[in-house]
Amino acid sequence: MKRAEKAQYLREYQILKEQGKPFFPYAVLKDSVMACIVLAVIIGMAVVLGAGELQNKADPTTTTYTPRPEWYFYFLFELLRVIKPPELVILATVGIPTLLMVGVALLPFYDRGPERRPERRPIATTLGVAAIAMMAWLTYLGAHAEAPDKVHMNVPAAVQKGEVVVNQSGCGACHKFGEAGNHGPGPELSHIGARLGPDGIARTLRNPAGVMPNYSALPPEKFDALVNYLASLR
């Protein structure tokens, strides 16, 4: 901005400022009244219409339920999937979001230009577009991400039917398969075929130990597919 344009802008700003009203109490009072109206409307709708559930109630008896956040937390959900080491979880949940919020809060201090057009404020425009694009991309990935306990191993096509049985049975809720599944209470099964043969796997499925369910009730074709799949994991 040229010096003459800046001086003209300051003169016009001073005139408008003298003609206006102070922020307190006029603007504060209006904002407070409007906030009370909005709050009263929300409370009234909740009382009259009732509070709706965002999802079905959790069933503690199932092992196939996959908890997922609401859509506006998908970006943080995906960030936790990207940052895998447990010692860095605090960085994904607290560190990065806090740094972004502090950066947005400090934006008026390190970009003090009087221009309002986005192309003339490159710092603010670049940071704003980058933040929106990053959150949008992470939200998209989080919305289309598979369940963390869904098993997907690199196995021959002949035994892939068994992987369907594994996912239908919720085996990932208690076992680890590569990057999918959970660490316990059952052992990791990523290379179970190298430790047990098909006969040993079949005996374990029919006579499980601990809290593991009995799989002998499966249809024969599904049971055989499950055994062959687990035996192929080496």
C-alpha positions as CSV (number, residue, x, y, z in Angstrom):
1,M,0.0,0.0,0.0
2,K,1.3,3.4,-1.0
3,R,1.9,6.1,1.6
4,A,-0.9,8.3,0.3
5,E,-3.4,5.4,0.2
6,K,-2.4,4.5,3.8
7,A,-3.0,8.1,5.0
8,Q,-6.4,8.2,3.3
9,Y,-7.3,4.9,4.9
10,L,-6.3,6.1,8.4
11,R,-8.3,9.3,7.9
12,E,-11.4,7.4,6.8
13,Y,-11.0,4.9,9.6
14,Q,-10.7,7.7,12.2
15,I,-13.9,9.3,11.0
16,L,-15.8,6.1,11.1
17,K,-14.4,5.3,14.5
18,E,-15.6,8.6,15.9
19,Q,-19.1,8.1,14.4
20,G,-19.4,4.6,15.8
21,K,-20.2,3.2,19.3
22,P,-17.8,1.6,21.7
23,F,-17.5,-2.2,21.7
24,F,-18.5,-2.3,25.4
25,P,-21.3,-2.3,26.4
26,Y,-23.2,-2.0,23.0
27,A,-21.7,-4.9,21.0
28,V,-21.2,-7.1,24.1
29,L,-24.8,-6.6,25.1
30,K,-26.1,-7.5,21.7
31,D,-23.9,-10.6,21.5
32,S,-25.0,-11.7,25.0
33,V,-28.7,-11.3,24.2
34,M,-28.3,-13.3,21.0
35,A,-26.3,-16.0,22.7
36,C,-29.1,-16.3,25.4
37,I,-31.7,-16.6,22.6
38,V,-29.8,-19.3,20.8
39,L,-29.3,-21.2,24.0
40,A,-32.9,-21.0,25.0
41,V,-34.0,-22.3,21.5
42,I,-31.6,-25.3,21.8
43,I,-32.8,-26.1,25.3
44,G,-36.5,-25.7,24.2
45,M,-36.0,-28.1,21.2
46,A,-34.2,-30.6,23.5
47,V,-37.1,-30.5,26.0
48,V,-39.9,-30.7,23.4
49,L,-38.4,-32.9,20.7
50,G,-35.9,-34.9,22.9
51,A,-32.2,-35.4,22.3
52,G,-31.5,-37.7,19.4
53,E,-28.8,-40.3,19.5
54,L,-26.0,-39.9,17.0
55,Q,-25.4,-43.6,16.8
56,N,-26.8,-46.9,18.0
57,K,-26.1,-47.7,21.6
58,A,-22.9,-49.7,22.2
59,D,-23.3,-53.4,22.8
60,P,-20.8,-54.6,25.3
61,T,-21.5,-58.3,24.4
62,T,-20.2,-58.1,20.8
63,T,-16.6,-58.3,19.7
64,T,-17.3,-57.0,16.2
65,Y,-18.3,-53.5,17.2
66,T,-15.9,-50.8,16.0
67,P,-16.1,-47.5,17.8
68,R,-15.6,-44.5,15.5
69,P,-15.6,-40.8,16.3
70,E,-18.1,-38.3,15.0
71,W,-17.4,-36.9,11.5
72,Y,-15.9,-33.7,12.8
73,F,-13.2,-35.7,14.6
74,Y,-12.3,-37.8,11.6
75,F,-9.2,-35.7,10.9
76,L,-7.9,-36.4,14.4
77,F,-8.9,-40.0,14.1
78,E,-6.8,-40.4,10.9
79,L,-3.9,-38.5,12.5
80,L,-3.8,-41.1,15.2
81,R,-3.7,-43.8,12.5
82,V,-0.8,-42.2,10.8
83,I,1.3,-41.7,14.0
84,K,1.6,-45.3,15.1
85,P,4.3,-45.4,17.9
86,P,2.5,-45.3,21.3
87,E,5.0,-42.8,22.6
88,L,4.0,-40.3,20.0
89,V,0.2,-40.5,20.6
90,I,0.4,-37.5,22.9
91,L,1.9,-35.6,20.0
92,A,-1.0,-36.4,17.7
93,T,-3.7,-35.8,20.3
94,V,-2.4,-32.7,22.1
95,G,0.8,-31.4,20.5
96,I,-0.2,-30.9,16.8
97,P,-3.7,-29.6,17.4
98,T,-2.4,-27.2,20.1
99,L,0.3,-25.9,17.9
100,L,-2.3,-25.3,15.1
101,M,-4.7,-23.5,17.4
102,V,-1.9,-21.3,18.8
103,G,-0.7,-20.5,15.3
104,V,-4.2,-19.4,14.3
105,A,-4.6,-17.3,17.5
106,L,-1.2,-15.5,16.8
107,L,-2.0,-14.9,13.1
108,P,-3.1,-11.2,13.7
109,F,0.3,-10.6,15.4
110,Y,2.7,-11.9,12.7
111,D,0.5,-10.8,9.7
112,R,-0.3,-7.2,10.6
113,G,-0.9,-5.9,7.1
114,P,-4.0,-3.7,6.7
115,E,-5.0,-5.3,3.4
116,R,-8.2,-7.3,3.3
117,R,-7.9,-9.0,-0.1
118,P,-6.6,-12.6,0.3
119,E,-4.0,-12.3,-2.6
120,R,-2.4,-9.3,-0.8
121,R,-2.0,-11.2,2.5
122,P,0.1,-14.2,1.4
123,I,1.0,-15.5,4.8
124,A,-2.5,-15.6,6.2
125,T,-4.0,-16.9,3.0
126,T,-1.3,-19.7,2.6
127,L,-1.6,-20.8,6.2
128,G,-5.4,-20.8,6.1
129,V,-5.7,-22.7,2.8
130,A,-3.0,-25.2,4.0
131,A,-4.9,-25.8,7.3
132,I,-8.2,-26.3,5.6
133,A,-6.8,-28.6,2.9
134,M,-5.0,-30.7,5.5
135,M,-8.1,-31.1,7.7
136,A,-10.2,-31.9,4.6
137,W,-7.8,-34.5,3.4
138,L,-7.5,-36.2,6.8
139,T,-11.3,-36.1,7.2
140,Y,-11.7,-37.8,3.9
141,L,-9.2,-40.5,4.7
142,G,-10.7,-41.0,8.2
143,A,-14.2,-41.3,6.7
144,H,-13.1,-44.0,4.3
145,A,-10.6,-45.8,6.6
146,E,-11.2,-49.5,7.4
147,A,-11.9,-50.6,10.9
148,P,-8.6,-50.9,12.9
149,D,-9.4,-54.6,13.6
150,K,-10.2,-55.5,10.0
151,V,-7.6,-58.1,8.9
152,H,-6.0,-57.8,5.5
153,M,-2.9,-59.9,5.0
154,N,-1.0,-60.7,1.9
155,V,-2.1,-64.3,1.3
156,P,-2.6,-66.5,-1.8
157,A,-6.0,-66.1,-3.5
158,A,-6.8,-69.7,-2.7
159,V,-7.2,-69.0,1.0
160,Q,-8.7,-65.5,0.9
161,K,-12.1,-66.8,1.8
162,G,-10.7,-67.6,5.2
163,E,-9.9,-63.9,5.7
164,V,-13.6,-63.1,5.3
165,V,-14.3,-65.6,8.0
166,V,-11.7,-64.0,10.3
167,N,-13.3,-60.6,9.9
168,Q,-16.8,-61.9,10.2
169,S,-15.8,-63.7,13.4
170,G,-14.1,-60.6,14.9
171,C,-10.8,-62.3,15.5
172,G,-9.0,-58.9,15.3
173,A,-10.7,-57.9,18.5
174,C,-8.4,-60.3,20.5
175,H,-5.5,-61.0,18.1
176,K,-3.0,-59.1,16.1
177,F,-2.7,-59.7,12.4
178,G,0.1,-57.6,11.0
179,E,-0.9,-53.9,11.5
180,A,-4.5,-54.8,12.2
181,G,-6.2,-56.1,15.3
182,N,-5.4,-55.7,19.0
183,H,-2.6,-56.8,21.2
184,G,-4.5,-59.3,23.3
185,P,-5.9,-60.9,25.2
186,G,-5.0,-63.5,22.5
187,P,-1.5,-64.1,21.0
188,E,-0.4,-62.5,17.8
189,L,-1.4,-64.6,14.7
190,S,0.6,-62.9,12.0
191,H,2.9,-66.0,11.6
192,I,0.8,-68.6,13.3
193,G,1.2,-71.0,10.3
194,A,5.0,-71.2,11.0
195,R,4.3,-72.4,14.6
196,L,1.2,-74.7,14.1
197,G,0.1,-76.9,11.2
198,P,-3.5,-77.2,10.0
199,D,-4.3,-80.0,12.4
200,G,-3.0,-78.1,15.4
201,I,-4.9,-75.0,14.3
202,A,-8.1,-77.0,13.9
203,R,-7.7,-78.6,17.3
204,T,-7.2,-75.2,18.9
205,L,-10.4,-73.8,17.2
206,R,-12.4,-76.8,18.4
207,N,-11.0,-76.8,21.9
208,P,-9.9,-73.2,22.7
209,A,-8.3,-72.1,25.9
210,G,-9.2,-69.1,28.0
211,V,-11.9,-66.8,26.8
212,M,-11.6,-67.8,23.1
213,P,-14.9,-68.9,21.7
214,N,-15.4,-72.4,20.2
215,Y,-15.5,-72.3,16.4
216,S,-16.7,-75.9,15.9
217,A,-20.2,-74.6,15.2
218,L,-19.1,-73.0,12.0
219,P,-20.3,-74.6,8.7
220,P,-17.6,-77.1,7.5
221,E,-16.7,-74.9,4.5
222,K,-16.1,-71.9,6.7
223,F,-14.2,-73.8,9.3
224,D,-11.9,-75.3,6.7
225,A,-11.4,-71.9,5.0
226,L,-10.5,-70.4,8.4
227,V,-8.0,-73.2,9.1
228,N,-6.3,-73.0,5.7
229,Y,-6.1,-69.2,6.0
230,L,-4.4,-69.3,9.4
231,A,-2.1,-72.1,8.3
232,S,-0.9,-69.8,5.3
233,L,0.2,-67.1,7.7
234,R,4.0,-67.6,7.8
